[in-house]
Amino acid sequence: DDGRIAENIPREIALDVPRTLTGSGSADEATEDCGAGAKRLRRLLTHFARTAPPDQGYCQGLNFLGSTLLRVFDANRDPRATTVDARGALAFRGLVALVAPLYAPDFRGLRELVAVAGAVLPAYAPRLAALLRDEDLDLM
């Protein structure tokens, strides 16, 4: 793999980053600079898209995982810094570790996670479990 990504992916990432950081989904905002955090998130997602196996490329939702991991690993980081450091590398490794089982083509990891959530839901959220049961709703 030479690190190239599909032509539409940079635009998707550019649209997702402002949605992640501002809650807005406007295309106009996607072209604006949302600051150092946006640059770091854009770089993290682009690197993931370039290095992920073809069956696990970039998809919607990764922006929220990436943003959360950057916040977790960068809690004490200077918000104006835009370079990749050890904490950014940890966020990338975390994103890869989460995506591999959850976003696999057959969604095996996601199904297992949902099954576990369904099994523990009655103990930790009995009202929600009862509501789901009464409405005949399945987590999957």
KAZI-V99622 format. One record per residue. PHI is phi in degrees with one decimal (999 if undefined). Layout:
phi = [PHI & PHI]
//
This chain:
phi = [999 & -95.9 & 84.9 & -76.6 & -124.7 & -56.5 & -57.4 & -81.2 & -65.0 & -56.9 & -67.5 & -60.1 & -63.1 & -60.9 & -76.9 & -73.6 & -59.5 & -64.8 & -61.6 & -69.4 & -88.3 & -119.4 & 82.5 & -96.0 & -120.0 & -75.1 & -67.8 & -62.1 & -66.5 & -63.8 & -91.7 & -82.8 & -84.2 & -93.5 & 99.5 & -61.9 & -61.7 & -66.9 & -62.9 & -66.5 & -65.3 & -59.7 & -65.6 & -61.0 & -68.1 & -66.0 & -63.4 & -61.0 & -60.4 & -75.7 & -108.8 & -70.4 & -57.8 & -54.1 & -81.7 & -129.9 & -58.3 & -64.8 & -148.0 & -58.9 & 106.0 & -65.6 & -60.4 & -72.1 & -62.4 & -62.0 & -63.2 & -63.0 & -64.3 & -62.0 & -65.9 & -63.7 & -83.2 & -113.2 & -55.3 & -106.8 & -83.4 & -65.4 & -64.6 & -84.2 & -72.4 & -123.4 & -84.8 & -81.1 & -129.7 & -59.4 & -68.3 & -64.3 & -65.1 & -64.8 & -62.1 & -63.2 & -61.9 & -64.4 & -62.8 & -61.6 & -64.7 & -73.2 & -72.3 & -51.0 & -81.2 & -79.4 & -105.4 & -61.8 & -52.0 & -93.7 & 55.3 & -55.5 & -63.6 & -65.6 & -62.7 & -63.7 & -63.4 & -66.4 & -63.4 & -64.5 & -58.7 & -64.2 & -71.6 & -94.8 & -56.0 & -59.8 & -78.6 & -102.7 & -144.0 & -60.9 & -66.3 & -65.6 & -60.8 & -65.5 & -62.2 & -60.7 & -64.0 & -62.9 & -89.4 & 55.9 & -107.4 & -103.7 & -62.8 & -95.3]
//
